[in-house]
Structure formats: structure tokens, C-alpha cells
């Protein structure tokens, strides 16, 4: 390594860093005897008792893992479409005069080139996702199985294990953007989460995982969640009591006379009308949830969806429930 001159630094284009993991496999398992414990503490119940969370299992592996029973390597990202860490020009994404830190999953693609986000047998030209399913030519695939087992202990009372498994998961098109706000002196962000899986399962078992309750199965599950945008920043803060605060700012209200009584542009202030037209018609500002089929044990609840949800204001504040 060596120092760079100002002239050399001026040639740096800020293209960012791409991340591709080939043959990747991650597995964590609690082993108390050997000190391998992933413990989350510092939480109190509403009765003031200590709450301890143990991450018993956590895995990321190739599809077909049988709920973590068989772990094989998987590829994450491709050289032509990697995971990215970058600093982008805010002027290009609606955040003027700001340098924006961006963490992004592989970009989505045109339908003619991409893959269906759900199907395990999807071929090129079947959808918009870049991550490819496992095939004979690509046995590792680019869609991991992800699993998590949590154990909660409240005071002296040990509760059940909570198990969450996602098969052949895809997060293409997801992005986190962060920058600083000069007026409020706060961290500001945009969060776009796309999550697709042909099966998401949740169930609870006893401490020995020998007796388990009914499994909740969400098949063909698709979540497209948008928090914050160019017109509604998402502010991130910690209040005086140490609690975390997330707020999606309200969309501004039109001033008197800005929008005509008939709602048409001809009778409105042009800039104001364009502002609200862009806000209400931009699909990137909207969130959706789709469940192809929901079952709980042997009961079938069919399909369901929420489409085009627009968050006009959201404020979440964590709270210590201890007396």
C-alpha cells in the first residue's frame, strides 16, 4: 500500500465494491460445553424479569437443505450482478447535494433476461430476478435456504424454541441507503426489501425439539416493502431513554389553492400537481405482500395479498416494558 497524490485521487471514480460468494455455506449451532453460544441479552419483560434469547441454530446453504438437515454450498451473487457496497451521488436518486452510502443486493433484470423469482425450475426470460435456481448446469444455484432457531428464557422459565425456515430465498432488488440530514442532525435512510420464497415455515417446539406445535406454512410468499423515498425520508434516531425511533416523514399537505377543486392540473399549481402525481403514481413508493397459500397444521386458509400499500406516515418507537 502507498499514499496517493491529489492527482491520483482525482482519478478514482467511486465505482464501489462488488461482493460475490461462491461455494458459500454458513452454519451456527449452540454448543454450551465448548462455549459456542450466540446470546442476546439486556431485555426485560413487562414484569421486570430478564429475557435471554439464544440463537440455537442459524444457517445459510444451498436449496434443498431439508430445514437445515443437509447443508451444501450455495453461490451468492454473480460477477456481472454482485452484491454491492457503494457511495452514490444523491442527485441521481432524488437526494440532492448528498453522498449516499448504499448496500444493495443483485439488481433486478428485464423479463427477457431474468428468472421467475419463485419457481425452482425457472429459465431465462421467465421473470425479473437475477439469482438463478439450482440446475444440472448450476448445481449450487444462487438461491439459499435460510433457517433460524431461537430459544427464549424469561426469568427462570424456559420457553419453546421458535423455528423459521425459508426455502430457495431471493432478495434481488433490495437496497439500503443511508445519509445525514443537516437540519435535524439525524441519520436518514431508504429501505427497500424484496423477499421471495416458495416456502416460509414457522413453528414452535419444546426445549428438546421432540414435540412441536402446528407448522405455519406460507407458500409462494412475496414481500416487497418500501420504507422511505425521495419525498418521504426515513429518519433513524435514539431518544433520551435509549430507545430506537424510526419515522417515515409525513407527505407534505398542499397549501391553499395549490390543487384545484376539480383535481386537474389545469386548475392547479403545476409544480405542486406534478409533486403529488409523482408521489401517488410511483410504484417504487408502494409495498405489497402476496401469499400463494397459507396453512396452519392441517387447516388450509387459501391465498391472500395486499397490493400497492402506500405509507403516508409511520413512526415506530421501542419501549422498555420493565416497571
Buried (B, 14 or more C-beta within 10 A) or exposed (E): EEEEEEEEEEEEEEEBEBEBBEEBBBEBEBEEEEEEEBEEEEBBBEEEBBBBBBBBBBBBBBBEBEBBEEBBBBBBBBEEBBBBEBEBEBEEBEBEEBEBBBBBBBBBBEEEEBBBBBBBEBEEEBBBBBBBBBEEEEEBBBBBBBBBBBBBBBEEEBBBBBBBBBBBBBBBBBBBBBBEEEEEEBBBBBBBBBBBBBBBBBBBBEEEBEEEEEBBBBBBBBBBBBBBBBBBBBBBBEEEEEEEBBBBBEBEEBEEEBBEEEEEBEEBBEEBBEBBEEBEEBEEBBBBBBBBBBBBEEEEEEEEEEEEEEBEEBEEEEEEEEE
